[in-house]
Amino acid sequence: MLLSVLTFTTCRLDCYWLCFAIFALLYFTMRSIFLKEINSFFSSIVGYVAVLSFLVFCGLFFWIIPGSSILDYGYATLDKYFELAPWFLMLLIPAITMRSFADEFKAGTIEWLSTKPLGDTDIILGKYFAALALVVFAILPTLVYVITIDSLSAIKDNLDTGGIAGSFVGLLFLSASFTAIGIYCSSLTSNQMVGFLLALFANFILYLGFESLSQLPVFAAGLDYYLSMIGMSFHYTSISRGIIDSRDVIYFLSIITLFIALTRISLHRRTWDTAKQD
């Protein structure tokens, strides 16, 4: 029994060290791109406006606007926020990612990046994690809502902490997926606005499109459930219950991996076409 426990503990520590080593390797290889993207975002007023707009809209809809305000709802819960947040993220994230590759293509600096000791994967992951870090930076201030709701509650320490924690985890997975989609859409065009609209449309389809499609009468014979499972809304709602199911985690990781891979294909094809023209 003791040997089994020691073996399990050793294996778990090995996994932690392996994950740490992979993360450290990725960080050092893509650090220059990551820092470049962060500095570029905050050197423009557009970045501040995007983050501030997200927080203002969240605050307005959650606290002030009738019909969605928690003060009209009468219960100490953040359910309204987690219902509204995906829609605001659907606008915020394309605004962050739309310039990731579109600017590089427009300015012709993608060829300059290709001459650096960086692979396509390093460039993509550097831009991806930089955009994701900015999204997390925008979400972090909304943690104040938890403290505020708890202080306004008639019964102290009565919040569903498990559900709230699960909802924030679900929001992070959803943001990571939206960001991967936005990075891919930006790699398809040299126009920022086109990249924004493509990402907005793709995020909407993958978040709610399949859920809406499953409600059609033609799919009512049992296919509706499996069709809704393709959409991100199904898995986001599942995690928001406070139970992190491995199937939901695998789904979101698969979406992220798929669109990172598609971005690599798109970037390789575009640089290859440019090289042939030269």
C-alpha positions in Angstrom: 0.0 0.0 0.0 2.8 2.4 1.0 4.7 1.5 -2.2 1.6 2.3 -4.3 1.2 5.7 -2.7 4.9 6.5 -3.2 4.7 5.4 -6.8 1.6 7.5 -7.4 3.2 10.6 -5.7 6.4 10.1 -7.7 4.5 9.9 -11.0 2.4 13.0 -10.1 5.6 15.0 -9.3 7.2 13.8 -12.6 4.1 15.1 -14.4 4.4 18.4 -12.7 8.1 18.7 -13.5 7.4 17.8 -17.1 4.6 20.4 -17.5 6.9 23.0 -15.9 9.8 22.1 -18.2 7.5 22.3 -21.3 6.1 25.7 -20.2 9.6 27.0 -19.5 10.8 25.9 -22.9 7.9 27.5 -24.6 8.3 30.7 -22.7 12.0 31.1 -23.5 11.4 30.3 -27.2 8.4 32.7 -27.7 9.3 35.3 -25.1 10.3 38.0 -27.6 7.1 37.6 -29.6 5.0 37.6 -26.3 6.6 40.8 -25.0 6.4 42.5 -28.4 2.7 41.8 -28.6 2.0 43.0 -25.0 4.0 46.2 -25.6 2.3 46.8 -28.9 -1.1 46.4 -27.4 -0.6 48.8 -24.5 1.3 51.4 -26.7 -2.0 52.1 -28.5 -5.1 53.7 -27.0 -7.2 51.1 -28.8 -6.0 48.4 -26.3 -7.1 50.5 -23.3 -10.4 51.3 -24.9 -11.1 47.6 -25.7 -10.5 46.5 -22.1 -12.3 49.5 -20.5 -15.3 49.0 -22.8 -15.5 45.3 -21.7 -15.5 46.3 -18.0 -17.9 49.2 -18.5 -20.4 47.0 -20.4 -20.1 44.2 -17.8 -20.7 46.8 -15.0 -23.7 48.4 -16.8 -25.5 45.2 -17.6 -24.8 43.5 -14.3 -25.5 46.4 -11.9 -27.6 49.1 -13.6 -29.6 48.1 -16.7 -33.0 46.8 -15.7 -33.8 43.2 -16.7 -30.2 42.1 -16.4 -29.2 43.9 -13.1 -28.4 41.7 -10.2 -30.1 44.2 -7.9 -33.4 43.5 -9.7 -32.8 39.7 -9.5 -32.9 39.6 -5.7 -30.6 36.7 -5.2 -26.9 36.6 -4.3 -25.6 34.9 -7.4 -23.3 35.7 -10.3 -25.4 33.7 -12.8 -26.3 36.9 -14.7 -22.7 37.9 -15.2 -21.7 34.4 -16.5 -24.6 34.5 -18.9 -23.6 37.9 -20.3 -19.8 37.6 -20.2 -19.4 35.3 -23.2 -21.2 37.8 -25.4 -18.9 40.6 -24.3 -15.9 38.4 -24.7 -17.2 37.6 -28.2 -16.6 41.3 -29.0 -13.5 41.9 -26.9 -11.4 39.0 -28.1 -11.7 39.7 -31.9 -10.8 43.3 -31.1 -7.6 42.0 -29.4 -6.7 39.4 -32.0 -7.7 41.1 -35.2 -4.2 42.8 -35.6 -2.1 39.8 -34.6 -1.2 38.7 -38.1 -3.2 41.2 -40.2 -0.7 44.0 -39.2 2.3 41.8 -39.9 0.9 41.0 -43.4 0.0 44.6 -44.1 3.4 46.0 -43.0 5.4 43.2 -44.6 7.1 42.3 -41.3 6.0 38.7 -41.4 9.0 37.9 -43.6 11.2 39.7 -41.1 9.9 37.5 -38.3 10.5 34.4 -40.5 14.2 35.3 -40.6 14.5 35.2 -36.8 15.5 32.0 -35.0 11.8 31.3 -34.4 9.6 28.6 -35.9 6.0 29.2 -37.1 4.8 27.5 -33.9 6.8 29.9 -31.7 5.4 32.9 -33.5 1.8 31.6 -33.3 2.0 30.6 -29.6 3.7 33.9 -28.7 0.9 35.9 -30.2 -1.7 33.5 -28.8 -0.5 33.6 -25.2 -0.1 37.4 -25.4 -3.7 37.8 -26.6 -4.9 35.4 -23.9 -3.0 37.2 -21.2 -4.7 40.4 -22.2 -8.1 38.8 -22.0 -7.3 37.4 -18.5 -6.2 40.9 -17.6 -9.6 42.2 -18.6 -11.5 39.5 -16.7 -9.5 39.8 -13.4 -11.2 43.0 -12.2 -14.6 41.3 -12.4 -13.5 39.1 -9.4 -14.5 42.1 -7.4 -18.1 41.2 -8.1 -17.7 38.1 -5.9 -16.7 40.2 -2.9 -19.4 42.8 -3.7 -22.2 40.2 -4.0 -21.1 38.6 -0.8 -21.2 41.9 1.1 -24.6 42.7 -0.2 -26.0 39.3 0.7 -28.4 39.1 3.6 -26.8 35.8 4.7 -23.0 36.1 4.8 -20.8 33.4 3.3 -23.8 31.9 1.5 -22.4 32.1 -2.0 -22.1 29.0 -4.2 -18.3 29.2 -4.3 -18.0 25.9 -6.2 -20.4 27.1 -9.0 -18.6 30.5 -9.1 -15.2 28.9 -9.3 -16.4 26.5 -12.0 -17.9 29.4 -14.0 -14.7 31.3 -13.9 -12.8 28.2 -15.0 -15.3 27.8 -17.8 -14.9 31.5 -18.8 -11.1 31.0 -19.0 -11.5 27.9 -21.3 -14.0 29.8 -23.4 -11.7 32.8 -23.6 -8.8 30.5 -24.6 -10.9 29.0 -27.4 -12.2 32.4 -28.7 -8.6 33.6 -28.7 -7.4 30.6 -30.8 -10.2 31.2 -33.3 -9.4 34.9 -33.4 -5.7 34.3 -34.0 -6.6 31.9 -36.9 -9.0 34.4 -38.5 -6.3 37.1 -38.3 -4.0 34.9 -40.2 -6.4 34.7 -43.1 -6.3 38.4 -44.1 -4.2 41.6 -44.0 -7.3 43.7 -43.1 -7.9 44.1 -39.4 -11.7 44.8 -39.8 -12.1 41.7 -41.9 -10.2 39.7 -39.3 -12.5 41.1 -36.6 -15.7 40.2 -38.4 -14.5 36.7 -39.3 -13.6 36.0 -35.7 -16.9 37.4 -34.5 -18.8 35.3 -36.9 -16.8 32.1 -36.2 -17.1 32.6 -32.4 -20.8 33.1 -32.6 -21.3 30.0 -34.8 -19.2 27.8 -32.5 -20.7 29.2 -29.3 -24.4 29.3 -30.1 -24.9 28.2 -33.7 -25.0 24.5 -33.1 -27.1 25.0 -29.9 -29.7 27.0 -32.0 -29.5 24.4 -34.8 -30.2 21.6 -32.4 -33.5 23.2 -31.4 -35.0 22.7 -34.9 -37.8 20.2 -35.1 -36.0 18.1 -37.7 -33.3 17.2 -35.1 -35.8 16.4 -32.3 -35.4 12.6 -32.7 -32.3 12.4 -30.4 -29.8 14.2 -32.7 -30.4 17.5 -30.9 -28.3 16.5 -27.9 -25.3 15.4 -29.9 -25.6 18.4 -32.2 -25.6 20.8 -29.2 -22.5 19.0 -27.8 -20.5 20.3 -30.8 -21.1 23.9 -29.6 -19.1 25.6 -26.9 -22.2 26.8 -25.1 -23.0 23.2 -24.0 -19.6 22.6 -22.5 -19.3 26.1 -20.9 -22.7 25.6 -19.2 -21.5 22.2 -18.0 -18.4 23.5 -16.4 -20.4 26.5 -14.9 -22.3 24.0 -12.7 -19.1 23.7 -10.6 -18.1 20.2 -11.8 -15.1 20.2 -14.1 -15.7 17.2 -16.4 -12.7 15.9 -18.3 -14.9 15.7 -21.4 -15.4 19.4 -21.3 -11.7 20.1 -20.7 -10.8 17.8 -23.6 -13.3 19.6 -25.9 -11.9 23.0 -25.2 -8.3 21.8 -25.5 -9.2 20.2 -28.8 -10.7 23.4 -30.1 -7.6 25.4 -29.1 -5.3 22.8 -30.7 -7.3 22.6 -33.9 -7.3 26.4 -34.5 -3.6 26.7 -33.6 -2.9 24.0 -36.1 -5.0 25.7 -38.7 -3.2 29.0 -38.0 0.1 27.2 -38.6 -1.2 25.8 -42.0 -2.5 29.3 -43.0 0.7 31.0 -42.0 2.9 28.5 -43.8 0.8 28.7 -47.0 0.9 32.5 -46.9 4.6 32.7 -46.4 5.2 30.0 -49.1 3.0 31.9 -51.6 5.0 35.1 -50.8 8.3 33.3 -51.3 7.1 31.9 -54.7 6.1 35.4 -55.9 9.6 36.7 -54.9 
